[in-house]
Every structure is written in structure tokens, then in C-alpha cells.
């Protein structure tokens, strides 16, 4: 509760600084690890002014479904693992979780992309913390519980383990009677993914609907940052599963970079940790994202708008497009389009880099540009 109260205080400070913010409860902006914004407004920063700050409830889009026989599952995962940057053995685990829950609890509508988003946010698919996957994936060497970045609100001393970073209580409740194994292990990706799916699908949850998805992930981990990390990566995996050839594009590379910055603070004129700042402003984030992909952008939101080929207003942006706010005479804010009506952006003083709905009624959305 104290953390949520602090977020509310930050929003009050941001209102003084920015003049307008749209807030909805499921999209309450994530707390930045910095002090609240100053009460006196600063000059317009190099990255522009305040950006949209509403996140409407949504679930990741429908992804390519895993095939059910072992040989088909191997072929399916082999075709996607490189594009998604998920170890094939981990991807098979997430698909196994969906297939088991599809039979056990079809009304939950659990997708492997949600489990993959959890795996990315929890342990980077067991590439750090939790456990390391052996080539066959069945027995893994535990590395011990690792505290999760941004996992506010958890009981002191809470221990988590395995690639899905489940608590002992969660594992005891859900880590039994798992098909195709007589000795379930917290450190096995198949078993852990099934258990994580059962945690998500508890209490009659329906993850096919926005409200149900948000509540289930919030119950899994009481952290706004964690929930945003899960949503952002799950959405990226869903998009790339439908168009794996796009994974090597400059735009996909830029989006991956931006997702890795979630939770960093907005810093007026900031160019990120590599540029000597704790975080970014809005155009600092978009420039750094495309710099990481080998595409140079001008530094300010307004100059990015004028130098980027426009997307027709009749079309929805695509993955990695820049989305701009303001008027043709002056653009004050920019974000990076994620898909499914969402963007990644550095909103304003006192807030963290986070995901928001890119276009809402009454905002000053000015259009999109496609750098690459």
C-alpha cells in the first residue's frame, strides 16, 4: 500500500509539471526509482514535454499455436526459437504449459506467450537466476533464489526458485500430477511452466480477456514493473510468432532494446546509462533504441518527426514505428510502437519508462513515422 501511495504522490507532482495526464487504474504508471517531480515546471526538455499516460486493459494478441505431438512440437519450436530469442528447450516448456492447461482448464485461455513473458521477466528464460537448462531440459542445476527487479510488495524473505521463480507455496499447490513425469521438479522448465500456468488460471481466471489477464498476472507477482515486463515481452513474442521473418529487422531490434529499459526513470535530457544518465527522456529512448539497431535518428521528438517517413493516418502503426504527439508546428513527445495498440515511452518527470496505450480519445496524437 505504501508503494501505491507513493505512485499517487508522484502523479500529483507530474500533473503540476505537465498539465495533462490520463490515468486508468489497470494502467497506473509504474513508479520510477527517483524522487517525485519538482512542483515548478522546467523548460521544454530536449525530448519534448509530457506524453500520454493511460494504459487500457488488454491481453497479448493471439499467437501462433503450438502443435501437439512431440515431433510437431520440436518442429514448431525450432522454427521460432531463434526469431524470438528464446532457448528452444524453454519454448517447448512454455508450449507444454499451454497444451496441458488447454486440457485441464480450457476456459482459462492460457497462451504460451504469457508463460514466455513470465519466463523472460522472471529469469530471462533461465539464462540467469532460477536454474540453467541442460540440453535435454529435464534436470537443471539450481542457481538459487534471485530477487526480482521491481518486485515490490512481496513478503520479506520470500524465496522463489526455478525458471518461473515460483514460491514454495505455489509449487506445493500446483507442482503435482504433471503429465509425462513421475517426479516433478521446480527446476524443470516443463514442470515449472505447467505449475505457473495453474497459478495464473486459479480462481476461474480467463486470460483471453484484458481484465482477466491483468488480474492473473498481478496475482502472480504484485509488481507494476513485472506486469509491464510480462505484457511487453508477451506482446513481442506474439507479434513475431506470426511473422518470424520480422525478428531480424531494425524495428524489432529497437523494440527489444526499449523493452529492456522498462523501469528506468525519466531523466530530462537523459541519454541512458551508456550516456551517463540514470534513464532517458522520450526522444532519448527512441534514439538509443534505433542506435542499438544501427539506425541513426535526430535527438529531439520534433526533429525525429520531420526526418522520419510518415505512416498514413489511416493505417495503424507497425512494430517499431515512432508515434508522435503535438501539432505539425511542434511535436512534444514520441514513443515506440509495440503492437496491439501499445507503445513504450518515457512519459515525464517522476515516472518510469513504461508501456501505454498509444492513442486515446482526446489526446494530441499527430501520427507515426517509420525509421526502417
N, C-alpha and C positions, 0 to 999 in steps of 0.2 A: 504493500500500500504506500509506503514512503516513497518508493521509486516512481509510482504513478503520480503521486502528488508533486514530485519534483518535475515530471514532464509537464504537468499543468502549469506550474510556475514558469517554466521555460516558454510555454506557448503564450502566456501573458506578455512576457518580455518581447517575444517575436512580434506580437500584434502592435506593440508600440513602435518597434523598429520598422516594420514592413507595411503596415497599413491594411493588409488584407491577407487572410488565410481561411481556407475552407477545411473544416475538420469533420470527420465522421468517426464514430467510435472504433470500428474494426481497423481503421487506418490511422489510428492515433500516431503521430510522428514519433520515431524512436528517439530516445534520449541520447544526446551526444555526450561524450566524456569530457565536457568542458563546462564552464560556468554559463549561467543564463546570459542572454543578450543584454547589452547595455540599454538603458532606458532612453538615451538620446541617440537619434539616428545618425549614422555615418554617411559620408558621401556615397554615391552610387559606386559599388565596388567594380573592379575590373571585370568580374564575371557577370555583372548585372545585379538586379535587385531581387526581391523575394520571388519565389516560384510557387506553383501550386502545391498544396499540402493536404490533399484528400486522397485516401486510398479506399475505393469502394470494394466491398467484399467480392472476391472471385476465387475460383479454383483454377489450377492449371488447365490448359486446353487438353482435349483428348489426344493421346499419343498413339504411336504405332503399338498395337497389342502384341505381347509375346506369344509365340507358338507353344503348343502344349507338350508335344512329345520330346524326349531328351535330345534326339538328333536335330529336331527343328529348333529347339531352344538354343542349342550350340550354334547353329547357323544364324539364327536371329541375332544373338549376342555378338557373334564375330563380325556381323555386318554393321553393328552400331557402336561397339566399344571404342574404337579409335575416334570416331566422329564426336562422341560425347565426352571423351577423355575420362572414361570410367573403366577400371580394370575389368576384363571380360568376366572374371570369376565373380566380382561384385555385382555386375549387371545381371548375371544369371541368378544371383541371390535375390535381387530386387524383383525380378520377374517371377521367381518361385514364390515370393511373398504374395504377389498379386494372384497367382494361379491358385494357391491354397485358400486365400481369403475369398476368391471368386466362388469357390465351392462352399466354404464354411459360412460365409456371410455375404451373399450376393447383393443384398440391399445396401451394403456399405459403399460399393462402387470404388474400392481402393484401386489406385493405379500405381504401377511400378515407378512412375516419375515422382510421385510423392515420397516413396521409400528412398529413391535415389537422392532427392533433395534432402531428406533427413540424414542419409549417409554422408553426403557432402558436408552438411553443416556440423555433423557430429564428429566425424573422424577423417574427412577427406577420403572417403571410401576405404578406410583402414590404412591410408598411407601415412597417417600419424596418429598416435594415441590408440586407445582401444586394443587392436590386435593387428598383426600383419598376416596377410593371406599367403598360405603356401600355394604352389601352383595348382594343386588339386582342390584347394579351398576348404578341405574338410577339417583339418586340425591346424590351428593357428597358434602362434606364440604370443601370449598376452604381454602387453607392454605396461599394463596397469592403468587405473583410472586417471583421466586427464581432465582438469577443469575446462569447461566450455566457455569461450569468449562470450561475454554478454548474457550469461545465464543467470540473470538477476532473479531474486525471489525464491530460489531453491533453499531447502533446509540446510543449515550449516552442517558441514561434514558429509553431505550427500555424496555417495560413491556411485560412479557409473562405470560400466565396462563394456567391452566388446565393440565391434564396428558400428553398432547403432547406439552405443552409450546408454544402455538400459540400466535402471536401478535394480538392486537385488529384489525389491518387492515386485517390480514389473516383470522381471524374469521368472520369479516364483509363480506369479499369477498366470503367465502366458507361455512359458517356455517348456511346455509338456505336450505329449500327444502330437508331435510334429511328424507329418508323413515322411516316409522313406528314411527314418533314422530311429535307432533304438536307444541312443544315448545323446540327447540334445545337448549342445554346448553353446554357451553365451558367446564364445569366440568364433563360432562357425557362422559365416555370412548367411547361409540359407536359413539356419535355425533362428538367428537374430532378426532377420528380415520378417520371417513369419511372426515372431513374437512382437516385433514393433508394429506390424500390421494389426495384430489383435489388440494392442494398446490403442491404436488410432480408432479402431472400429468398435471399441467398447461403448456401452450405454446407448446403443442404437444409432450411432453416428452415420450420416450419409455424406461421404466425401465428394459426391458428384455435384453438390450444391455449394455455393460460396460460403454461406453461413456455417454449414456443417463442417466444411474443410477448415475454416479458420478456428472454430471451437476445438476441433480434434487436435490440431497442431499446437494450439495454445495449451491444451490439457497435457500434451506430451512434454512440453517444456515451457515454463512460464517466463518467456523472454520475448519481447517485441523484436529484438535483433535476430534471434534464432528463427522466428516465424518468417521474417522477411528473407533471410538466407534460404530457407526451405522453399518459399514461394518463388524467389528469383531463379534459383537453380532448377527447380522442377519445371518452371515455365520454359527455360532454355532447353532442357532435355526434351520436353515435348515438342518444341518447335523443330529442333534438329533431328528428332526421330522421324519426322515427316519429310524432312529434306536434308539428309545426311551430307549431301554434296556442299551444303552451305557452311559446314563446320570449318572449312579451311579459309573462309572469306575474311577479309579485313574487318567487316562489320561484326562477325561472330567473335573474332579475337578481341575487338574493342569492348563488346558486351561482357565477355568473361573478365576482362580487366576491371570493368566498372563494378561487377558483382563482388569482386574480391575487396572492394573498398567500402562495402556496406558497413555502417557503424562508425566510420571515421568522422570527425567533426567537420562542419562547415567552417572554413577559415577564409576570411575576407582577403582576396588576392592570393589565396593559397594554391601552390602547385604540387601539393602532396609530400609525403615523407622523402621521396627522392629529390624533391626540390627544396628541402629544408623547412617544410611546414608540417604541422600535425595532420592536416587534411587539405581539402580543396574548396574553392568556390565553384559555381556551376560550370563556367566555361573552362576552368582549370581541370575539372574532372573529364569533360568531353575531350579536351585537347590531349590530356595524358592518356586517355583510353585509346584514341586513334594513334597517338605517337607510339604506343606499345605495339600497334599493328603495322607500323611503318608508313602511316599516312599523316602528313603534317596539316594542322589546322591553325588558323589565326588564334590569338589569345582571347578575345572578348566574344560574348554572345552575339553582339551586333555584327561584328566582322565575320563571324562564322556564318551567320545568316546570309550575308551578302556574297560570300565566296563559295557557298555550297549549292550544287544543282538542286532546284526545288522539286518537291514531290507535289503533284496536283492535289489541290484541296479536296477533290472528290475521292481520293484514294486514302485508305488507311496506311500509315507508315509501316515499314518493314523493319525486321530485326536490325538494330544498329543505326537506324536513321536518327538524325538530330531533330528534336522537336522544340520549337521556339515560341516565346511569349512576349507580348508587347504590341507594337504597331509597326507598320512598314517604315515609319520615320525613326523609330528607336526600339530595338529588341533588348529586353532587360533580363531575360532568363532563357536557359537552354537545358535540355535533358537528353537522355539517350534511350531510344525506344526499345523495349524488351519484347513486346508482343502481348496479345490478349488485352489490349487497351492500357498497358502498363509502361512506365518509364522508370529509369534510375536517374536520380538527380541529387544535387547538393542544394537544398531549398533556401536556407537563410541562416543568419546568426542564431546560435543556440540549438541548432538541430543537427542531427547526424545525416550523412549520406544514406538515402533510403529509397524505397520504391513507392511511387504514387500512381494514381490514375492520371493518364496524360491529358485528358480533355474532358472537362465537365461543364455543365450549363453555366453560362455567365462568366467564364474565365476569358482571358485575353490571348487564347491560343492563336498564333499567327501563321502556323504552317510548319512543314517539315522539310528537311534537306537531306540529301543522300551523298555523303562524302566519298563512298566507294561502292 
